Amino acid sequence: DTMTPSEIPSLLLLDFFLKARHALESYESKQCVCSLSIHRNALLQVQLECLSQVVAKYNDVTVKQVQQVLKDLGSSPNINNDVKQAMNQMNDAARLAFCRLVLRDEYMWDASQQTRERKLNRGETNMTRADLVEYAGLCNGVVRLANVQKHLKDGSRLFDDVEQTSPMFPLNRLERIQQVLLRAVGYDIEFGKKEIERFYFHNASQLDKELIQILNNLSSNMTNAISTEADCGTTEELSDQNQGGVTRVVSVTYSEKILSPDGQQVSSTSSAPATETIQEHDEEEQLSQLKMARQAASLEQAILNDIMNMSEPRRQEKLALARQIHNDFLRQAMEIPPGPDRIAFLTSVDPDQQQLLLIHKLWTKRMQQDDGKVSATV
């Protein structure tokens, strides 16, 4: 007999979600299978075993009845908030476990120097929408894994028992992860990269609203991942305590040398300049900043208008070039150690390159803000 969500004890559901979440978080596979379906089935089996163990504690409900309820639990209007939260946490753990297994698989493949042929799409057919969504989901998931974040930060091994060659810089590490995930969804790396570019630039007018959002999220998450880990690896809060000394400011006074009419120095010490003077300076600063902000907004709008008025082939060419300049610029910046050399590089960008970097930034922002509507004008 079927049951409704309200007929299943909340404690049973909470127990199952918690038990399954812990099992998923700790699940590992030592085999290199290179199959997404095998990993999915393995994780489903983990959840089923947890459900069986929990249901065995109850006499008036079966595994089949609970499974039927779980299928529609997410859309149930009467779901308990605690149960919903626990369910979402388990589902999230399942997604991350899947990403972890797939990533481990690909690095195990590289480490074992597999000689058997893998069936990869090397240009026989275009990348499908489903494969692009799968790839984006894997990329978005792996950058949330703690071992991946640590790897991006310091180049440490992704998996303790898997040999790997780690690129020197965070951006290259992330690129390598993205490359093996292309292989995981069935594409030759070089062909897969071209297909991703095709979706971003040459297919813009054919993308639906959901797919545009997926691509925007992918770009944003990858940029955030590399920016966060690069910053974490190169910055440290300044403190004189690090060098063995401690400074504490106890008071501030304002002093200046004043000469009397006969040329004698008169010492004058007072408190800091009057509050009115500071406020007046702040108002001038705010007006100056507001003026600069208006000028910047006007320039940005002019650039966007210029892009929108281009023919479609010309616009696609311009955006592709801007994206390439952006990627090259970020890669070169990350290859320079933090310090004066990096600062010199960042401040030496020529005007043409600056404009292309701005175009990439503005167009990406425009697509996000318009939530897909921009494709109608592309």
N, C-alpha and C positions, 0 to 999 in steps of 0.2 A: 504494500500500500504506500501511496505517496504521502508526504507530510509537508506542512507549510513551515516557513522559517520560525514562526512563533511556537510551533510544537517541538522544535529541537531545543533542548536545554542550552541556554547561553553559556553555561560553564563548559559544556562539551565543545562548543565551537571555539571558545577562548583557549581551552586546553589544546585543541588540535592546532590552531594557528600558532600558538607559542611553541609547541613541540616541533612543528614542521619548520618554523622559521629557524630555530636553532640547528636543526638537522641540515637545512639547506646552507646555512652559513658555514658549516664545518665540512660539507660534502666535498670530496676530492676524487678524481679519477686518475689513475696512473697510466692508463692506456692512451695511445695516440690513435684516435679513430677518425678524425677529420670528417665528422658528420654532425651537422646541426640537429638532425632528427634523432640520432642516438642520444645526444646530450639531453634533448627535451624529454625523451622517454625515460631516461635515467632519473631526471629530477621529478617527473610525475610519479615514478615508482617510489621515490623517497617520501613524497607527500602521502601516497596511498598507504605505505607501511605505517606512517605516523597516525593516519586516520584509523586504521585497523586497530592499532594499539589503544587508542583513546576510546573508540566505540566499544571495545571489549569490556570496558568498565561499566557499561550500561546494558540493562536487560531488555528494555522496551524499544530499542532502535537498532537498525541495521546499517551497515556501511553503504549499501545501495541507496537507502532512504536519505542518508546525510549527503551523499554525492549529488543526488537530485536537487536537494535544497541549495547546495553550494553553487550549482550552475547559475542560479538566478538570484543569489544572495546580494550581489552588488547592486542590482536594480530594485531591490525590495525597498519600499517606502518606510517599512516598519522596523528596519534593522537597528539594533542597539548600537549606540555610538561607540562603546568599548569594543564591541564585536567588529564593527566596521573598521576601526583603527587597527585592530589586531590583524584583520584580513588584509588590509592594505600593506601592513608591515611584512606579512608573509609573502604577498605577491611581489613586493619590492626585493625581498631576499631571494626569491626565485629568479627574478630578472638578473640580479647581480651574480648569482651563482652560475647562471647560463653564460653570462659574459666571461666570467672567470674561467670556466671550463673551455670555452672556445679559444680564448687567448692562450691558455696553457697548451692546448692542442697544437696550435700553430707554432709556438716556440719549441715545443717538443719535436715537431716535424723538422724544424731548422736544425736543432741540436743533434738529431739522429742522422742527419744527412741522408734523408730518405731517397732511395733510388727508384722506387716504384712510381709509375706515372700517375699523376692526379688529373682527373678530368676537369679542366678549367676552360672557361669561355675565353678564347683568345681573339675574338672578333667575329665569331660565327653569327652571333645575334647581338642586338643591342641590350643593354642592361634594362631589366624590367622594373616597373614601379615597385613591385613587391620586394625585389632584391635590394633596391635603393633604400626602402624603408627598413629592411632587415639590417643593412649595413649601418645606417644612421643610428638605429637602436643599440647596436653593439658598440659603436664609437661613444655614444652618450653614456652608456653604462660602464664601460671599462675605465673612463677617467674618474669615476666615482670610487673605484676600488682603492683601498689604502696602499696596496703594494704597487699599484700603477702610479699613484701620486708620489710615493717615495722614489720610485724609479725615475720619474720625470725630474725630480728635485736633485738627486745625487747620483743617478746612474747605477744604483744597486740592482741586484738581480730581481727579476719579477717573481721568480719561483726558485726557492733555495736549491732544489734538486735538478734544475734544468739549466744546462750550460747555455750561455748566450753572449754575444758580442754587443756591448752597449755603446752606442754613439756618444760622442763627447758632450754634445750640447742638448738641452731639453727639447728644442724644436725638432731636432733630428730623431730623438727618441720617440716623440709623439708621431712623427711621420712614419717611422718604422711600424709602430703599432697599427696605424691606419692601413698601411700596406698589407700586413698579414691578415687584417680583418677583411680586406677586399678578397683575398684568397679564400678566406673562410666561407664567404658567401658564393664562391664558385667562379671567381674571375681572375684571370692573369693580371698581375699587379699593374703592368704598364697599360694594358687595355682598360682595366678598371678605372685607373686615374683619368684617362681620356673620357670615359663615360660619365664620371662625376662632373668633369668640366662641362660636358655637353648639357647635362641637366641644369647646371648653374647658369649658363650663358646662352646656349643655342636653342634651348627648349623652353625658354622663359614664358613665351606666349601660350604654350600648351599645358602648363602646369596648373593643377587645381589648387584651390586655397589651402587645403590640408598639406599638400606636398611642399608648397612654398614655405609654410610654417615649419615643416620638418627640416628643410634645408637651412632656413634661418637659424633654427635652434642648434643644428649641427655646427654651423659656423661659429655661433656665439659660444657654445660649450667648448669647442676646441680652442678658440682664442683665449677663453677664460682659464682653461686648464694650463696652457703654456705660460700665460701671464702670471698666474698665481704661483706656480712652482718656480718660475724663473725669479720672481720677486722674493719668494721664501728662501731661495738659495743664495741670494746676493745681498740682502739687506739685514741690518741688525740695529736695534734701537740704540742710540748713542747714550752712553752713560759714563761719567768719569769714575764710577765705581768699578768698571771693568779694568781700570788701570791702577786700582788700589787707593784712589783718593775719593773723598766725598765732599761735594760743594753744596752749601745751603745758603740761599739768599735770604738775609734777614731784614734788610731795608735798602731803600734806594733814595739817594739825595741828588739834587742838581746843584752844581757849582760852576762858577766861571770867574775868570780874573778880570777885575775892574780897576782901571787906572784913575787916580784922582787928578785934578787939574794941574798939580805940581809934578805929576809923573810917578807918584808913589803907587805901589800895588796895594789894592784893598781887596781883601778876601770876602767873597759873598757866597753864602751857602743857603739854599732854600729848598723847598720841596720841588717836585717835578713841575713842568709847565702846566698852566691852568687847564682845567677840563674843557673850557670853552674852546681853547686853541686846538685840542685834540679832536673835539667833535667837528670843528670847522674843517680840519684836515680830512677827517673820515668822510664828510659829505662830499668834498671835492673828489676824493678817491672813488666814491661810489658813482658819482656822475661820470667820471672818466671811464670807469669799468662798464657802465651802462652804454655809453657811446660806442665803446669798442665792441660790445656784444651786439649792438644793432648793426654795426658795420660788418661784423662776421656773419650775422644772419642774412644780410643782404647779399654778401658774396656767395654764401652757400646756396641761396635760392637762385642766383644767377647761374651758378654751375649746374644745378639740377635742371633748370629750364633749358640750358644748352644741350644737356644729355637727352631730355625728353623731345627736343625738336630735331634730333638726328634721325636719319633713316634707320630702319631696323638693323640692316647689316653693319652699318657704321657704328651704331650703338653697341651691338654685340662685340664688335672688334675693340672698341674703346674700353668696355667693361672687362673684357678678358685681359687686356693689357694692364689695366689698373689692378686687377686681382694678382697678376703675375708680379708686378712691381711691389705690391703689398707683401706678398709671400717672400720675395727675394730680400726686401728690406728687413723684415722680421728675422729671417734666417741669418743675414749678415750681422745684425745687431746682437743676436744671441751668441754668435761665434766670437765676439770681442769680449774679453774679460771686463767685469765692472771696473769703472775708474775713468780717468781722463780720456783714454783712447775711445771708450764707448761714447762718452759725452761729445767728443769731437766729431765722431761719426754721425751722431744724431743731429748735430747742429750744422752739418755740412751738406745737407740735402739740397740739390739744385731746384730752382722754381718749377721746372717741368715735372720732376719726380714728386715734388710736394703736391702739385695739382692732381696727379694720378692717385696718390695716396688719399687725398681728400675725396676724390670721386668715388673710390672704393668704399670709404667710410660712409659717405652720404647716401650712396645707392643702397648699401646694406641696411642702413637706418631707415631709409624710405620704405623699403620692402617690409620691414618689421612694423613700422607705424601704420602703413596702409593695409596690413594684414591680408596681403594677396591681391589687393585691388590694382596695384601697379602693373600687374601682368596685362591688364586690359589696354594699357597704353604702350606696351612694349612691342 
